[in-house]
Amino acid sequence: MEHGGEIYELYIGDPNFDYEDEWVEGSPADFQPARRKRNNSSITFEVSTPRVAPHDLEELTKEQIRQYLMNEDVDDFVASLEKMKIDGDAMGEIVFYAVNLSMDYNARERELVSTLISEMSQRKQLSPEALRKGFNQLVMVIDGIVMDCPDAVDHLAKFLGRAVADDCLEPCFLTQRDGLSTVAVQVITKASKLMNGPHGMARLDNVWGRSGGSMDMELLNEKIVMFINEYVSSGDDAEAVRCLTELAVTHYHHEAVYRIIYHALQNPKAGDSLFTLLKKFITINVCNEGAVTEGVKRIYANLQDIALDSPYAHQSLDYWITDMHVAGFISDELYSVRPRTTRKRYASSSLVPPQ
């Protein structure tokens, strides 16, 4: 309010605020300090929006995050925070709410949140202190988050690894262990492995993957081969399931079936493990009957070429197809047209031919 040469601030919503007053400059839609002149008076008010109260911060922030996940506009999100007058002390909460909210969504949204954090960090809109505060808060409450999102340990580990790779967090953040719960230590340990694994920094750039529908076929095949190789090394079937599911290419799951069997024929010692993986895919219906049938038919068609590099391909495939048939994974018809081999089946119950 301007009176006697002084200007006094008046918030929208104040009892003294009157929408009938004449605007001198600005408007309510600007959410910025603006001048209004009281009708029939020389008094001028400087009108602005109040800071968001702490108890309203979560609801308003989540609303803006959801909007960002729809429009993917970082500038619009940052502008909304400025309008709400969220300052540096509360910015750690933005990180916390954004990551926590993304747990309820898919890989696309988690990639958007990682991008948002990186962009705001590079623009100095998220300070190192705010980032540490937000991620530390997530680590401290991970036990509760896991109750609502069973994959939260994996998700948070990826967020941490990505934040380090994007220079948002210092690597030393992943060395903390003191005072953490068992679940929180699992998060830190997994994030460290992502960082220190083969091509760790490069792979973290694409830690959330890409939607298969937006990939060219060559890259999609590479993604499938990659998670199969990783499964052979780690034995983590849950991670393999997640990788295939997040590619979002249900119509192309026959390629996963084909690649699993192909890899087993090329690497007989991994046969039992890979059979377990395929069984997992089929049992939980990640790979449906159509995908299994198509993948097996492709193996049949290419077996002669596969056998050029793998002398035991015919025998190994015979074991595979027989076991798949016994388990009910393939039809009698598909089993009956399997490539025949004149070689004697070995007595061993293993899928690995004798060396």
C-alpha positions in Angstrom: 0.0 0.0 0.0 1.4 3.4 -0.9 0.6 6.0 1.7 2.7 9.0 2.7 5.4 8.0 0.1 5.5 4.3 1.3 4.4 1.2 -0.5 2.8 -1.6 1.4 2.4 -5.2 0.1 -1.1 -6.7 -0.1 -1.7 -10.3 -0.8 -4.5 -11.6 -3.0 -6.9 -13.1 -0.5 -6.3 -10.5 2.1 -9.5 -9.1 3.6 -8.5 -5.6 2.3 -8.1 -6.9 -1.2 -10.9 -5.8 -3.5 -11.2 -7.1 -7.0 -13.1 -3.9 -8.0 -9.9 -1.9 -7.6 -8.3 -0.6 -10.7 -5.2 -2.3 -12.0 -2.3 0.1 -12.6 0.0 -2.6 -14.0 0.1 -6.4 -14.0 -2.9 -8.7 -13.3 -3.7 -11.6 -11.0 -2.8 -14.1 -13.7 0.8 -12.8 -13.6 1.3 -14.2 -10.1 3.8 -11.4 -9.7 3.8 -8.2 -7.7 1.5 -5.8 -9.4 0.1 -2.3 -8.7 -3.6 -1.6 -8.1 -5.2 1.7 -7.3 -8.1 1.9 -4.9 -11.2 3.5 -6.6 -11.8 7.1 -5.6 -8.6 7.1 -3.6 -5.0 8.1 -4.1 -3.9 4.9 -2.2 -2.0 2.4 -4.4 -1.5 -1.3 -3.4 1.4 -3.5 -4.5 -0.3 -6.9 -4.9 1.5 -10.2 -4.9 0.9 -13.9 -4.2 1.9 -15.3 -0.8 4.5 -18.1 -0.4 3.1 -21.6 -0.4 2.5 -22.8 3.1 4.5 -25.9 4.1 1.3 -28.0 4.6 0.2 -27.1 1.0 3.6 -27.7 -0.6 3.2 -31.4 -1.3 -0.2 -31.2 -2.9 0.7 -28.2 -5.1 4.1 -29.7 -6.1 2.7 -33.0 -7.1 0.1 -31.3 -9.2 2.8 -29.5 -11.1 4.9 -32.7 -11.4 1.9 -34.5 -12.9 1.4 -31.6 -15.4 5.1 -31.9 -16.3 4.8 -35.6 -16.9 2.1 -34.8 -19.5 3.6 -31.9 -21.3 7.3 -32.7 -20.8 8.0 -28.9 -20.5 10.8 -28.2 -18.1 10.5 -24.4 -18.5 6.8 -24.5 -17.7 7.5 -26.6 -14.5 10.3 -24.2 -13.4 8.0 -21.2 -14.0 5.3 -22.8 -11.9 7.7 -23.2 -9.0 8.7 -19.6 -9.3 5.1 -18.5 -9.2 4.6 -20.5 -6.0 7.7 -18.8 -4.5 9.4 -22.0 -3.6 12.8 -21.1 -2.3 16.1 -23.0 -1.9 15.2 -24.4 1.5 12.2 -26.3 0.0 13.8 -27.4 -3.3 14.9 -30.7 -1.7 11.3 -31.5 -1.3 10.8 -31.1 -5.0 13.3 -33.8 -5.7 11.7 -36.0 -3.0 8.2 -35.6 -4.4 9.2 -36.0 -8.0 11.1 -39.2 -7.5 8.6 -40.7 -5.1 5.6 -39.9 -7.4 7.4 -41.5 -10.4 7.4 -44.8 -8.6 3.7 -45.1 -9.5 4.4 -44.6 -13.2 6.4 -46.3 -15.9 9.9 -46.0 -17.3 8.9 -43.1 -19.5 7.9 -41.0 -16.5 11.0 -42.0 -14.5 13.2 -40.9 -17.4 11.3 -37.6 -17.5 12.0 -37.1 -13.8 15.7 -37.9 -14.2 15.8 -35.4 -17.1 14.0 -32.8 -15.0 16.5 -33.2 -12.1 19.5 -33.0 -14.5 18.1 -29.9 -16.3 17.3 -28.0 -13.1 20.7 -28.9 -11.7 22.6 -27.7 -14.8 20.6 -24.4 -14.6 21.5 -24.0 -10.9 17.8 -24.1 -10.0 18.5 -27.1 -7.9 21.5 -26.7 -5.6 23.8 -29.5 -4.6 22.5 -29.1 -1.0 18.9 -29.5 -2.2 19.7 -32.6 -4.3 21.5 -34.2 -1.4 18.6 -33.4 0.9 16.0 -34.8 -1.4 17.8 -38.0 -2.2 18.9 -38.5 1.4 15.2 -38.2 2.4 14.3 -40.8 -0.1 17.0 -43.2 1.1 15.9 -42.7 4.7 12.2 -43.6 4.0 12.8 -46.3 1.4 11.5 -49.0 3.8 8.1 -47.4 3.7 8.1 -46.8 -0.1 8.9 -50.4 -0.8 5.6 -51.4 1.0 3.7 -49.6 -1.8 6.1 -50.2 -4.6 8.0 -53.5 -4.5 10.4 -52.3 -7.2 11.4 -49.2 -5.3 14.9 -50.4 -4.4 15.7 -50.9 -8.0 14.1 -47.6 -9.1 15.8 -45.5 -6.4 19.2 -47.1 -7.2 18.8 -46.1 -10.8 17.8 -42.6 -9.9 20.9 -42.3 -7.7 23.2 -43.7 -10.3 21.7 -41.5 -13.0 22.0 -38.4 -10.8 25.7 -39.2 -10.2 26.3 -39.8 -13.9 24.6 -36.5 -14.7 26.9 -34.7 -12.1 23.9 -33.8 -10.0 25.2 -35.8 -7.0 28.8 -36.4 -5.9 29.9 -40.0 -6.1 30.7 -40.0 -2.4 26.9 -40.0 -1.8 27.0 -43.7 -2.7 29.6 -44.5 0.0 27.3 -43.8 2.9 26.3 -46.8 5.0 26.2 -45.6 8.7 22.7 -45.3 10.2 20.9 -46.8 7.2 18.4 -49.6 7.2 19.1 -52.9 5.5 16.9 -51.9 2.6 18.6 -48.5 2.3 22.0 -50.2 2.2 20.6 -52.4 -0.7 19.7 -49.2 -2.6 23.2 -47.7 -2.1 24.9 -50.9 -3.0 22.9 -51.4 -6.2 23.5 -47.9 -7.3 27.2 -48.3 -6.7 27.2 -51.5 -8.9 25.4 -49.6 -11.6 28.1 -46.9 -11.5 31.1 -49.3 -11.4 29.8 -52.0 -13.8 31.1 -52.4 -17.4 30.4 -49.1 -19.2 28.6 -47.9 -16.1 28.5 -44.2 -16.9 27.4 -44.7 -20.5 24.7 -47.2 -19.6 23.3 -44.9 -16.9 22.5 -42.4 -19.6 19.8 -44.8 -20.8 19.1 -46.5 -17.4 15.4 -46.2 -17.9 15.6 -47.7 -21.4 13.6 -46.5 -24.4 10.2 -47.4 -25.5 10.6 -50.2 -28.0 8.1 -48.6 -30.3 10.4 -45.6 -30.8 13.5 -47.8 -31.5 14.8 -49.1 -34.7 14.9 -52.8 -35.0 18.6 -53.1 -34.7 18.7 -51.3 -31.4 15.7 -53.2 -30.1 17.5 -56.5 -30.8 20.6 -55.2 -29.0 18.5 -54.4 -26.0 17.1 -57.9 -25.9 20.5 -59.6 -26.3 21.9 -57.3 -23.6 19.4 -58.3 -20.9 19.8 -62.0 -21.8 23.6 -61.7 -21.5 23.2 -59.9 -18.2 20.9 -62.6 -16.9 23.4 -65.3 -17.8 26.0 -63.4 -15.7 23.8 -62.4 -12.8 20.9 -64.9 -12.7 18.5 -62.1 -11.8 15.3 -63.1 -13.6 13.3 -60.3 -12.0 15.6 -57.8 -13.8 15.3 -59.6 -17.1 11.5 -59.5 -16.7 11.6 -55.8 -16.0 13.9 -55.1 -19.0 11.6 -57.0 -21.5 8.4 -55.5 -20.0 9.7 -51.9 -20.1 10.6 -52.2 -23.8 6.8 -52.2 -24.3 6.9 -54.3 -27.5 4.5 -57.2 -26.7 4.1 -57.9 -30.4 7.9 -58.5 -30.6 8.3 -60.9 -27.6 8.9 -63.7 -30.1 12.3 -62.2 -30.6 13.1 -62.7 -26.9 12.0 -66.4 -27.1 14.2 -66.8 -30.2 17.2 -65.1 -28.7 17.0 -67.1 -25.4 16.9 -70.5 -27.3 19.5 -69.3 -29.8 21.8 -68.2 -27.0 21.4 -71.6 -25.3 22.2 -73.5 -28.5 25.4 -71.4 -28.9 26.3 -71.6 -25.2 25.2 -75.1 -24.0 26.6 -74.5 -20.4 24.0 -71.7 -20.0 21.2 -73.9 -21.2 19.6 -74.8 -17.8 19.7 -71.2 -16.6 18.2 -69.9 -19.9 15.5 -72.6 -19.8 14.6 -71.3 -16.3 14.4 -67.7 -17.7 12.1 -68.7 -20.6 10.0 -70.7 -18.2 9.6 -67.6 -16.0 8.6 -65.5 -19.0 6.0 -68.0 -20.0 4.6 -68.7 -16.5 4.0 -65.1 -15.7 2.6 -64.5 -19.2 5.2 -62.0 -20.3 5.7 -64.2 -23.4 2.3 -65.5 -24.5 1.6 -68.7 -26.5 1.8 -66.8 -29.8 5.2 -65.3 -29.0 6.5 -68.8 -27.9 5.2 -70.5 -31.1 6.7 -67.8 -33.4 10.0 -67.8 -31.6 10.3 -71.6 -31.8 9.3 -71.7 -35.4 12.1 -69.3 -36.2 14.6 -71.5 -34.4 13.3 -74.5 -36.5 13.8 -72.5 -39.7 17.3 -71.3 -38.9 18.6 -74.5 -37.2 20.9 -75.5 -40.1 22.7 -72.2 -40.0 22.9 -72.3 -36.2 24.4 -75.8 -36.3 27.3 -74.5 -38.4 28.7 -72.8 -35.3 27.3 -75.2 -32.7 27.9 -78.9 -33.4 25.4 -80.0 -30.7 22.6 -77.6 -31.8 20.3 -80.4 -33.0 20.7 -82.4 -29.8 20.4 -79.4 -27.5 17.2 -78.2 -29.4 15.7 -81.7 -29.1 16.2 -81.5 -25.3 14.7 -78.0 -25.2 11.7 -78.8 -27.3 11.0 -82.0 -25.4 11.1 -80.3 -22.0 9.0 -77.4 -23.3 6.4 -79.9 -24.6 6.4 -81.8 -21.3 5.9 -78.5 -19.4 3.0 -77.6 -21.7 4.7 -74.6 -23.2 4.3 -75.7 -26.8 1.5 -77.6 -28.6 1.6 -81.2 -29.8 1.5 -79.9 -33.3 4.6 -77.7 -32.8 6.4 -80.5 -31.1 5.6 -83.0 -33.8 7.2 -80.8 -36.6 10.5 -80.3 -34.7 13.7 -80.9 -36.7 14.7 -84.5 -36.4 18.1 -85.7 -35.6 19.4 -89.2 -36.2 21.9 -88.9 -33.3 21.1 -90.8 -30.1 19.8 -88.8 -27.2 22.2 -88.9 -24.3 21.1 -90.3 -21.0 22.0 -87.2 -19.0 19.1 -85.1 -17.8 21.1 -82.0 -18.3 20.4 -79.7 -21.2 24.2 -79.5 -21.7 25.5 -82.0 -24.3 28.5 -84.0 -23.2 31.8 -82.3 -24.0 
